[in-house]
Amino acid sequence: MATGRPHRPATRSRGIPEATVARLPLYLRALTALSERSVPTVSSEELAGAAGVNSAKLRKDFSYLGSYGTRGVGYDVEYLVYQISRELGLTQDWPVVIVGIGNLGAALANYGGFASRGFRVVGLIDADPELAGRQVAGLTVLHSDELERVVEENGVSIGVIATPAGAAQQVCDRLVAAGVSSILNFAPSVLAVPDGVDVRKVDLSIELQILAFHEQRKAGENAAALPEPENGEVTPVEPPATAAVTRGRTDREGQPARPDGGPDSDGGTDSAPAVMPA
Ligand SMILES: NC(=O)c1ccc[n+]([C@@H]2O[C@H](COP(=O)([O-])OP(=O)(O)OC[C@H]3O[C@@H](n4cnc5c(N)ncnc54)[C@H](O)[C@@H]3O)[C@@H](O)[C@H]2O)c1
């Protein structure tokens, strides 16, 4: 994302907590919307509301960036966009390859939100020879044999895996051997990677399980609020169908659903990014 300010290296050495890092994209999304409306400043309360985060937590998060806002004025929107972008490493372009161009991989390739955030898809790779040569999102799908070449020629450090679970580890190993050091894994499998390689996992079924948890709780609260029948009998409340998630997991790797909703290690319940550490 070009912000027109000089690039300084990200300052991970300041030790920003992972939970804060996980919220930075939420702030950035809200700030970008304000910036697009040419809003010059924003209060912590307004921004917290727009990002779906509690405002005390937001102020603490921004203190890690060295950003304290101005009393009575708030935060400078453009400068915060720049600061967060810099912290997230978005002031530079990141070439990305997507491996597995089926339903999901093709949808990801077609998602315009990557490019606008500095993630340029430079390669679409699939093992199916029938797919090789097809155009998806303006790119030609390449056969898996080309994976190493594409990674090396484009200096790719981020790989997205959208293959079936059974192929994910092998794809991951090849990406890593070719030089990729960050993997976004959509396949329902746990990936083993060497030190220095980061893996993030996206699992929408876990997000649904968290929603099911809240639905179940809401149903329980509503039932508790019902007036008792006059004869004093209490009508048993059937759990909603979604309660089945507590008995059987659809997530093959057995990651439990987290009612806290995400990678927030400080106990927050706000915004649950659909992405988690592997
Ligand atoms: N995380 C989520 O929320 C989420 C949501 C939907 C799907 N998924 C997962 O994403 C993956 C893809 O789902 P889909 O619906 O797109 O499946 P799909 O069958 O439509 O596509 C998979 C593609 O991977 C290719 N492929 C298989 N082995 C490969 C290999 N070794 N190298 C390169 N390409 C290979 C296949 O040829 C196919 O084109 C599955 O693992 C699915 O479970 C995850």
The ligand as a Gaussian input file, in Angstrom:
#p B3LYP/6-31G(d) Opt

LIG

0 1
 N      -10.370000     -22.967000       5.491000
 C      -11.601000     -22.849000       5.051000
 O      -12.408000     -22.162000       5.605000
 C      -11.935000     -23.627000       3.822000
 C      -13.083000     -23.342000       3.089000
 C      -13.308000     -24.086000       1.924000
 C      -12.394000     -25.057000       1.549000
 N      -11.304000     -25.306000       2.324000
 C      -10.289000     -26.291000       1.949000
 O       -9.589000     -25.748000       0.839000
 C       -9.114000     -26.812000       0.030000
 C       -9.605000     -26.613000      -1.391000
 O      -11.017000     -26.677000      -1.444000
 P      -11.747000     -26.597000      -2.868000
 O      -13.182000     -26.640000      -2.599000
 O      -11.188000     -25.468000      -3.642000
 O      -11.277000     -27.985000      -3.518000
 P      -11.136000     -28.327000      -5.049000
 O      -11.136000     -29.807000      -5.131000
 O      -12.135000     -27.544000      -5.860000
 O       -9.670000     -27.769000      -5.436000
 C       -8.470000     -28.350000      -5.017000
 C       -7.458000     -28.119000      -6.105000
 O       -6.176000     -28.533000      -5.613000
 C       -5.500000     -29.168000      -6.678000
 N       -4.450000     -30.022000      -6.153000
 C       -4.548000     -31.244000      -5.578000
 N       -3.339000     -31.690000      -5.211000
 C       -2.456000     -30.728000      -5.534000
 C       -1.040000     -30.611000      -5.412000
 N       -0.298000     -31.570000      -4.848000
 N       -0.449000     -29.489000      -5.873000
 C       -1.193000     -28.511000      -6.442000
 N       -2.523000     -28.584000      -6.596000
 C       -3.158000     -29.665000      -6.141000
 C       -6.574000     -29.931000      -7.414000
 O       -6.201000     -30.249000      -8.746000
 C       -7.733000     -28.938000      -7.364000
 O       -7.737000     -28.095000      -8.502000
 C       -9.619000     -28.100000       0.676000
 O       -8.606000     -28.605000       1.490000
 C      -10.807000     -27.629000       1.508000
 O      -11.025000     -28.475000       2.610000
 C      -11.066000     -24.605000       3.430000

